[in-house]
Amino acid sequence: QVQLVESGGGLVQAGESLRLSCAASGSMFSINAMGWYRQAPGKQRDLVASVTSGGNTYYADSVKGRFTIRRDIAKNTVYLQMNSLKPEDTAVYYCAARDSCSKAYDYWGQGTQVTVSS
């Protein structure tokens, strides 16, 4: 089992920055990818960014050039640096972890609210 705890959400104005953190614990040896999803009210949960154990990253088109995902393996922590935030970035952000034998993300955090005012 893997436990994920997010932190760093909050209320900011458009153009400002936030950094989300996801502290992982438990059986991390089989985890080969970590990701950040977000879900706005009335919308589906979408993948925002991910990073594999090999260091490969993925970003949704809507956040490319503004968000950066980074994994600190020694600390079992994944960060999402969010710059130039826009009101449309407002959502609950979830950290997720994927097991090496799975095609989907198996473990989820409780979510952290990010609100960007215009």
C-alpha positions as CSV (number, residue, x, y, z in Angstrom):
1,Q,0.0,0.0,0.0
2,V,1.0,3.6,-0.7
3,Q,-0.2,6.6,1.1
4,L,-0.1,10.1,-0.5
5,V,-0.6,13.4,1.3
6,E,-0.8,16.6,-0.7
7,S,-0.1,20.1,0.6
8,G,0.4,23.6,-0.7
9,G,-2.9,24.6,-2.2
10,G,-4.5,27.9,-1.5
11,L,-6.0,31.1,-2.9
12,V,-3.9,33.2,-5.2
13,Q,-4.5,35.9,-7.8
14,A,-4.0,35.4,-11.5
15,G,-0.4,35.5,-12.5
16,E,0.9,34.3,-9.2
17,S,2.6,31.0,-8.3
18,L,2.0,28.0,-6.0
19,R,3.9,24.9,-5.3
20,L,2.1,21.7,-4.4
21,S,3.8,18.9,-2.6
22,C,2.9,15.2,-2.4
23,A,4.6,13.2,0.4
24,A,4.5,9.4,-0.3
25,S,4.9,6.6,2.1
26,G,4.5,2.9,2.2
27,S,5.6,0.3,-0.5
28,M,7.1,2.7,-2.9
29,F,9.5,0.2,-4.5
30,S,7.0,-0.8,-7.2
31,I,5.9,2.7,-8.1
32,N,7.1,3.7,-11.5
33,A,5.1,6.9,-12.1
34,M,3.7,9.8,-10.1
35,G,1.2,12.3,-11.4
36,W,-0.9,15.3,-10.6
37,Y,-4.6,15.3,-11.6
38,R,-7.1,18.1,-11.2
39,Q,-10.9,18.3,-11.1
40,A,-12.9,21.4,-11.5
41,P,-16.6,21.5,-10.3
42,G,-18.8,19.7,-12.8
43,K,-15.8,18.4,-14.8
44,Q,-13.9,15.2,-15.1
45,R,-10.6,14.5,-13.4
46,D,-7.8,15.2,-15.9
47,L,-4.1,14.4,-15.8
48,V,-2.1,17.6,-15.5
49,A,1.5,16.3,-15.3
50,S,3.4,13.1,-14.6
51,V,6.9,11.9,-14.1
52,T,8.2,8.3,-14.4
53,S,10.9,6.7,-12.3
54,G,13.2,7.2,-15.3
55,G,12.6,10.9,-15.3
56,N,10.3,11.2,-18.3
57,T,7.7,13.9,-17.9
58,Y,4.3,14.6,-19.4
59,Y,2.3,17.8,-19.3
60,A,-1.2,18.6,-20.5
61,D,-1.2,21.2,-23.2
62,S,-3.1,23.6,-21.0
63,V,-0.2,23.8,-18.5
64,K,2.9,23.4,-20.7
65,G,5.4,26.1,-20.1
66,R,3.8,27.1,-16.8
67,F,3.8,24.0,-14.6
68,T,6.8,21.9,-13.7
69,I,6.7,18.5,-12.1
70,R,9.7,17.2,-10.1
71,R,10.3,14.1,-8.1
72,D,12.6,13.9,-5.2
73,I,13.2,10.2,-4.8
74,A,15.2,10.5,-1.6
75,K,12.4,12.3,0.1
76,N,9.6,10.3,-1.6
77,T,8.0,13.6,-2.6
78,V,6.6,14.9,-5.8
79,Y,6.3,18.7,-6.4
80,L,4.2,20.6,-8.9
81,Q,5.4,24.1,-9.4
82,M,2.6,26.2,-10.9
83,N,3.5,29.6,-12.4
84,S,1.5,32.2,-14.2
85,L,-1.7,30.8,-12.7
86,K,-5.0,31.4,-14.5
87,P,-8.6,31.4,-13.1
88,E,-9.1,28.2,-15.3
89,D,-6.5,26.4,-13.2
90,T,-8.9,26.5,-10.3
91,A,-9.6,22.9,-9.2
92,V,-8.9,20.3,-6.6
93,Y,-5.5,18.9,-7.3
94,Y,-4.8,15.2,-6.6
95,C,-1.5,13.4,-6.4
96,A,-1.5,9.9,-7.8
97,A,0.9,7.0,-8.0
98,R,1.0,4.1,-10.5
99,D,2.3,0.7,-9.8
100,S,4.7,-0.9,-12.3
101,C,2.3,-3.7,-13.1
102,S,-0.6,-1.4,-13.6
103,K,-1.7,0.8,-16.5
104,A,-3.8,3.1,-14.3
105,Y,-3.0,5.2,-11.3
106,D,-3.7,3.0,-8.3
107,Y,-3.1,5.3,-5.3
108,W,-4.6,8.7,-4.7
109,G,-4.2,11.5,-2.2
110,Q,-7.1,13.4,-0.6
111,G,-6.7,16.4,-2.8
112,T,-5.8,20.0,-2.2
113,Q,-7.8,23.0,-3.4
114,V,-6.3,25.6,-5.7
115,T,-8.3,28.7,-6.3
116,V,-7.1,31.4,-8.7
117,S,-9.0,34.7,-8.7
118,S,-9.0,37.1,-11.6
